[in-house]
Amino acid sequence: MKVVVIGSSNIDMVAQVSHLPAPGETVGDANFMQSLGGKGANQAVAAARLGGFVTFVTSLGNDMYADILKNHFKKEGITTDYIIDDVNHPTGTALIFVADSGENCIAIAPGANYSLLPGSITHFSKVIDEADIIVMQAEIPYETIKKIALSAKKKGKKVLFNPACLIDEELMKAIDILVVNELEASFISGIDYTDNNLEEIAETLLKAGTSNVVITLGSQGAYMKNAKETIQLPGCKVNAIDTIAAGDTFCGALAVVCAKKEIDREALNFANTAAAIAVTRSGAQPSIPTLDEVKHFMLEKELALSFNF
């Protein structure tokens, strides 16, 4: 299962607070934690821990964090041969508030992530040729994402895209699996989310060109629609303490399964379970479970898993 993740790497500066601050408010007594993050890096680590053979393409900055991140990825079993070194910008940084309720808000300084420009694609075109699935997010330049997706599509590769941006028609038609939360789905489709109009939103996104729409719903589970079927999964009952990287864990897990088979209920159950475990732990990458942990959880919940890793 060759998974190529192309995207961002960040250093996460996390403050655990009693509640998210309102504009102009200072919330004291915070607990601080620094960890490794970025949606691309999170998804690469998730895919690696959950059974994929992962190559990660990212751009790192001119600071001590570059070597820290490279060594971390290697320890996770991720191929780092195609990481780009940006000598002019710092490594990306995310400033994160996490409330005791588990909700969060995030500000990102992209730094070297925005140096992953369309011209850099020649540097890693070989790994696209060898991939079973390409995974991307929206924390690198849009034109880079589009160029990679169109190239991958021509080569018959699956593309999983996890955006937080509007998508033009040409790119949408190159996406096999569009993974969004309910707010992102509403924004991209142009339809207000009302708790009971997921089908309308998904239909709109399918008509725009993507083959499969997956809408993650937090504690309410996930929804998937394509031309053949509609699947609604309930959420797993867990004690959520931190939702950071839950969506990234879902994407990494889904990519591992969909690298070798079409998306189905089993694939969604696997991704849903991995994300549920992640929200029971603090931090981004520290929260991502291993394959054995997910299998054990699924056995406890009597969820079938016939796919061989």
Buried (B, 14 or more C-beta within 10 A) or exposed (E): BBBBBBBBBBBBBBBBBEEBBEEEEEBEEBEEBEBBBBBBBBBBBBBBBBBBBBBBBBBBBBBEBBEBBBEBBEEBEBBBEBBBEBEEBBBBBBBBBBBEEBBBEBEBBBBBBBBBBBEBBEEBEEBBEEBBBBBBBBBBBBEBBBBBBBBBBEEEBBBBBBBBBEBEEEBBBBBBBBBBBBEBBBBBBEBEBEEEBBEEBBBBBBEBBBBBBBBBBBBEBBBBBBEEEEBBBEBBEBEBBBBBBBBBBBBBBBBBBBBBEBBBBBBBBBBBBBBBBBBBBBBBBBBBBBBEBBBBBBEEEEBEBEBEE
